[in-house]
Amino acid sequence: MTPRTPIWKAIASSIRHDIAEGIYGAGDKLPTEASLAQRFGVNRHTVRHALAELAEEGIVHSRRGAGVFVTTTPTDYPIGRRVRFHQNLRAAGRSPAKKVLLLETRTASSTEVDSLRLTGGAQVHVYEGLSLAEGRPIALFRSAFPATRCPDILEHLGEDHSVTSALAKCGIHDYIRASTRVNAKLATATQALHLQITEHAPILRTIGINVDSDGTPIEFGRTWFAGDKVTLTLSDE
């Protein structure tokens, strides 16, 4: 028997949806607790519980004596042939940054071997980190690069967290997205901790392969976007 979703979680989800749809924008004041309680047919304590969760996620904040206000709205993030994190965020009017979680060299997994057209036992350089907008985490990412093609990329990523810059230093001055797959997931405990969301909150996972100007794969990446912080949009570029 499927357990019922707590009503306060359902209310929080409904308010998130309203914010994502633009009904309430950044800086807007939400309806009062009494109004929300009437709308959802619950008591104010239940509404307060829902708002507390949204506040923990950084979606809303309260001002004593003034009410509860929307902190931010979802960031538009184009998914197209030329996916550039810093460029995308700046185009959306947000300040981008990255936090490195892991830089390592290891044997490629079977998926990485297939995606990067490697031979069994080949080595890959792996870059894991957090993508930030205005200092708030919006995505977790993991990228694998063929070690023989990009021997010094981890050193460059340690100095400059930009993949585009690091690839340029490896002699790859242009690349495009050859394929992208998107599916919905529920956040694990560790993903939720990094993304500052609740466990089992909706996230969007993208799996992409980037190729150089000759069509040779140079990056296999997976990114987990916080579902309520990012709106993925399709782009021809």
DAWO-V843877 format. One record per backbone hydrogen bond with DSSP energy under -0.5 kcal/mol. CO is the residue of the C=O (numbers start at 1). NH is the residue of the N-H. If there is no record, write none. Layout:
((CO,NH) (CO,NH))
This chain:
((6,9) (6,10) (7,11) (8,12) (9,13) (10,14) (11,15) (12,16) (13,17) (14,18) (15,19) (16,20) (17,21) (18,23) (18,24) (19,22) (25,28) (28,70) (32,36) (33,37) (34,38) (35,39) (36,40) (37,41) (37,42) (43,46) (43,47) (44,48) (45,49) (46,50) (47,51) (48,52) (49,53) (50,54) (51,55) (52,56) (53,57) (54,59) (54,60) (55,58) (59,71) (59,72) (61,69) (63,66) (63,67) (67,63) (68,30) (69,61) (70,27) (75,231) (77,233) (78,80) (79,235) (81,83) (81,177) (82,84) (84,88) (85,89) (86,90) (87,91) (88,92) (89,94) (90,93) (94,96) (95,134) (95,135) (97,132) (99,130) (102,128) (104,126) (106,124) (109,113) (110,114) (111,115) (112,116) (113,118) (114,117) (119,122) (122,108) (123,147) (124,106) (125,145) (126,104) (127,143) (128,101) (128,102) (129,141) (130,99) (131,138) (131,139) (132,97) (133,136) (136,133) (138,226) (139,131) (140,224) (141,129) (142,222) (143,127) (144,220) (145,125) (146,150) (150,153) (152,156) (153,157) (154,158) (155,159) (156,160) (162,166) (163,167) (164,168) (165,169) (166,170) (167,170) (167,172) (168,171) (171,173) (174,213) (176,178) (176,211) (179,209) (181,207) (183,205) (185,203) (187,200) (188,192) (189,193) (190,194) (191,195) (192,196) (192,197) (198,201) (201,187) (202,227) (203,185) (204,206) (204,225) (205,183) (206,223) (207,181) (208,221) (209,178) (209,179) (210,218) (210,219) (211,176) (212,215) (216,212) (219,210) (219,221) (220,144) (221,208) (222,142) (223,206) (223,225) (224,140) (225,204) (225,227) (226,229) (226,230) (229,75) (230,232) (231,77) (233,79))
